[in-house]
Amino acid sequence: MKKYDYLVVGSGLYGAVFAREAKKAGKSVLVIDKRPNIAGNVYTEDVEKIHVHKYGAHIFHTNNKKVWNYITQFAEFNRFTNSPVANYKGELYSLPFNMYTFNKMWGVVTPEEAEAKIEEQRKEITREPKNLEEQAVSLVGRDIYEKLIKGYTEKQWGRDCTELPAFIIKRLPVRLTFDNNYFNAMYQGIPVGGYTKMVENLLDGIEIRLNTEYLEHKEELDALAEKVVYTGPIDAYFEYKLGTLEYRSVRFETELLDKPNFQGNAAVNYTDRETPWTRIIEHKWFEFGKDSEGNDIPKTVISREYSSEWKLGDEPYYPVNDEKNGALYAEYKKLAEKEENVIFGGRLGEYKYYDMDAVIASALELCEKELGIITG
């Protein structure tokens, strides 16, 4: 008999949810992670009583009541509303595109005026859009595209908008209201106490080994368990034998500042091409009110985000879900299906750009199928 029923590779949301439900179902579980900490990319660390999102901003939002009911067992969530600001060469605009944006851009006051202005500019594109630039202009017009989309997108993808496929921007939310809430989600917020605490609660009572690189010790680790739930990169598992899947990566420059307030908002996007970073995150505003509660902490932590082309050894963030990579992933998926005792899951294991709620939903689906339990 092997020592564990399941070896879970990776302690991010997918691995933590599965490990929790497997243990609850009476299975023995070992969770391993190559990092020195749990929680994967949602890891938050405490700096001067501020929970810093080490691997980029994570704002939980969902319309899936089952997922919301599940995850709120492990953390109380605050009522954070994502209302980013766009900075274009010192001009500040509201995101998502709404009446505040249109008033600042054109001086329009009524929804009818805004709609007429957008409609007039959309007419520039008279054919089926051939690239991202044409697609964006056909949706929101030239002015918004030039100031609020073009520079940011080119920094994000490292390519000119005329070289990017139109499908990347299938639609752009345009609100003819003064609603500043970026997400159309019934439920949203940030776990009080940070994401790490939430994942600790998920993994309560489960054996964890950190600083453990699965692929380097695969044979001896596989020998410990009947089955493996693998949440690492699928191409790395197969030693890249069919080629390397592409990702975009992100680099962060994080600073502790000796002032209570740097930008007055959790996220400010820099949408001009010349500013090298894509956005600045001020972490305290994810959890503290923008009045006295936040300013009671005399310091603040900011992170500048730089988008970059991924190379082996970098942290993979966003799968490049284009046709070429989709075809390569399909080939790796065929290999994965032949691995009898290995389940591939999560953003890297499935090569899919998952929001957090979708990761949890996918993990719960696996629990029902694999463990024969009803979740939620």
N, C-alpha and C positions, 0 to 999 in steps of 0.2 A: 504493500500500500504506500502511495506517495503521501508526503507530509501534509500537503494542502490540496483542497479541491480546485482552487483558482489562484493563479499568479496574475496579479493586475499590474501591468507595466504602465506607469504614469499615474500621478496623483492629482491630475486636473479634474474638472467637473465630471467628465465621462467615467473615468476610472473610480473616482470617489463615490459616485452614485451607485455604480454597479457593485463595488466592494461592500457598501453599506447594505444594499438589498440582499446580496449573497449571504452575508453574515447573519442578517435577520432571518433568512430562510434556513439557517442551521448549517451553512457551508463554512469550511475553514478557508481563510483568505490571507494571502500575503501581498501587500502593496509595495512596489519598489519605485524609486524615482532617481534619475541621474543627478538631479539638482540637490543642493543641501537643504532644501525646504519643500514642503508640500504645496499643493494648490495650483501647480502649473502656471499658465500665464495670467490667472486671476490673482496671483500672490500679491498681498499688500504687506508692506513692512512699516513699523511705527517709527516716525521721526518727529521728535518734539510734539508728541500727542496727535500727530497728523498721520492718517493711514495713506501711505504713498503707493500708488498703483505702479509697481516696478516695471511691468511689461506692457504699459499703456493703459489708457482709460478704459474701464469696464463699467458700463451702465446697464443694469439689468432691466429689461423691458419685454413684456409678453402679452399676448391676448389669450394664451393657453391657460385656462383656469386650473387644470389638473397640475401643470408644471408649477404654477404660482402657489397652489396649496401645498405641493410637495416641498418646495425649497424653503418656504416660510416656516417650516418645522425646525429649521436649523439656524435661522437668523431672523431677527426683527429687521424690517426694511424701513428706511426713512422715506419721505415723500419727495425725493429729489426729482426735479423735472429738467430734462436736458434742453437747454436753450443756448446753444453756442452763438458766438458773435464772429462775424467775418471782418478782418482788418485788411483793407486794400489800400496800401500806400498811405496809411493814417486815416482813411475814411472807414467808419464803423457801420456795418450792416447787420440786420437781424437774420438769423437762420432758424428754421427753414424759410424759404422765400415767402414772405407774407406782406401784409399791408404796410408794416413798418419799413420793410425793404423797399417796396415800390415808392413809398413816399420819399424816402431818402434818395432813391435813384432818379426819380422823375418829378417829384413834387406833387404827384397825384394824391387825392384825398379820398375818393370814393372807389368801391370795388369796380364800378362800371368803367371809370377812367383807367384803372390799372389793367383791366381785362382788354380794353381797347388798345392800350399801348403795347401789351404783349402780343396781341393778335396782329397788329401792324408790323411788328418786328419779325414775327414768325414767318411772314410771307416771303422773306428773303430766300428761303429754301423751297424750291418748287419741285424738286425731284425726291425720290427715295433717298434718305441720307446714306452716304457712302462711308462716313467715318464719325468719330465721336463729336468733332466740332459741328458738323452739319446736323447731327442728331440733337445736340444741345440747343443750337440756334433754332431748330424747327420746333422745339418744345417751349423755350422761354425767351427767345430773341437774342440779339447781338449784345446789348448792353450788359445784361446779367451774365451772359456767357463770358464776355471779356473780363469783367471785374471779379466775378465770384466763382467761376468754374475753371476757366482755362489754366491759369497759373497753378492753382492747387492740384488739379488733375495731372498736369505735366510733371509736377514734383513727385506726386504719389506714384506714378507709373514709370517715370524716367523716360518718357517718350512724348513727342509732339502729339497734340490732340488729333491732328490730321492723319497720324499713323496708327491711332488706336481704333479698334472696331466700334461701330455704332452701338452694338448690343450692351456695352458696359453701362451706358446710360439709357436704360429702357424707358424710364419715366423720371421726371423730376417733380417733387411735390410743390405745387403752387397753391398757396392759400390766400383766398380773397377775404381773409379775416385777420384779426390782430392776435392770433394764437401763436405763441412762441414755443410751444411744445414740439420738439423735433420729431418725437416718435408718435405714431398713431397706435398707442398701446394702452389697453385698459389698466394694466398693472406695470408700475416701474418704480425704481428706487435703488438705493445702495444699502448693503447690509450694515447695520449699526455695529461698529467694532471691526469692520473690514472683512474682506473676502476670506483671508486666511483663517480667521476665527470660524467662519461659516463652514469651511472645508474641514477644519479640525473637528467640528461637531458631527459632520458627516462620517468622518473616519474614527470616531470615538470607539475605543476598544478593539481596533483592528491593528494587527501587526504591520509596521512600516519599516522599510530599510531605505535610507536616503543615501546619496552619493554612490548609487549603484547603477552602473551602465549595463543594461540588459544585453545588448548585442555583443559586448566584450566577454560576457560570462554566460552566454546563451545556453550552452550545453548543461552546465551545472545547475542553472536556475530552472530550466525546463524539467530537469529531473526531480524537482521538488513538488511539482503540481500536476494534477490530471489535465488541466486546461489552462491556457494563457489568454488573457484579454489584453491585447496589445494596442496602445494608443500613440505609438511613435510613428514616424514617417514610414509609409508602406514601402517606398522604394529602398530605404535604408535597410529594412528587414530582409529584402532580397538582394542586398549588396549591390544595388544599382545596376543589376545585370541587364536590364532592358533600356537603361538610360536614366537620367536624373529629371525628376519632376521639378517644375519651376515655382518659385515663391517670390513674393516681395518681402523684404525685411525692413525693420525699423530700428533706428538707433536713437537712444535717449541721452540727453545731457541734462542731468538733474542737479538743481542747486537749492541749498537752504539759504533763504534771504532773511536779513535782520530787519524785517518790517512786517506788519500784520496783514498787508493787502498789496498784491502786485498788480492784478488786472481786474479784480472785482467780479470774476466769472470763472467757472470751472474750465471752460474751453474757449480759446480764441484761435480761429483758423486764419492763417496768413495766406491770402489768396493771390498775391502778386508773385510773379516768377522769380523776382530778384531776391526776395527774402529766402535764405536757404532752408529754413525749417518749415514744415507744413502747419504745425500748430504749437501753441503753448498751453499746457495743462497746469492749472493751479489746484493742487490736490485737496486743500482744506475745504474748498467750496463744494466738494462732493458730499461732505458729511455735516458741515456746520452751516448754520444760517448766515446770510450775508450781512447781518447786523452785529450786535454786540457779541453773540456767541462765537463767531469766527474771529472777531477782532480781539477777543480776550486772550487768544493765543498770540503772543507778540511776534512770532516768526511765521514764515510761510515757505512752502516747498513748491518749486516750479520744475516742469520738465519740458524741454524743447524736443520735438520729434522730427527726425530726419528720415525720409523714406529712401530705401536703397535697393539695388539689385541684390538678390540673395546669391550667396556662394556657399559651397560646402564648409561647414564649421560655423556659419552664422545661425542665428535663431530664425527658423521659418515662421512667418506670420500669416501672410495672405496667399492662399493657392492662386496661381494664375490660371483661372478656369476658362482657357480658350480651347479651340478645337484640337490643336496639337497635343496639349497636355491632357485633355479629356481622353483622347485616343490612347495615350501612353498609360494613363491610369486604368483604363478598361483592360489593358493587357496585364497590368499588375493585379487587378482584381481577380482575373482568371487564375493566376498563380495562388492568390490568397484563398480562393475557394477550395483549392486542393490541400491546404494545410488543415488536416483533420481536427487537431486539438487547439487551434488558434483562432480567436475572434478578433477581427480588426475593427476598431471603432474610433470615433472622435474626429476632430478636424484634420489631423495628420494621417490617421489610419484610414480615413475615407476620402482624403484629399478634397475636402469640401469646406467652403467658407461658412462656418456655422456661427450664428449668434448663440449666446449662452443658453437661452431657453430651448433652442433647437438641439443643443448638445444634451441637455437634461432629458428632453423628450425622447431622443434617440437611445439614450442609456436606459430609460425606463422601459422602452419597447423591447430592448434586448433582455432586460430582467424578466419580463413577462414570457418571452419566447424561451429563454434559456433556463430559467428557474421555475417556470410554470406557476408564477404568482400573479396576483392582480395588484397593480400599483395605483394609488390615487383613487 
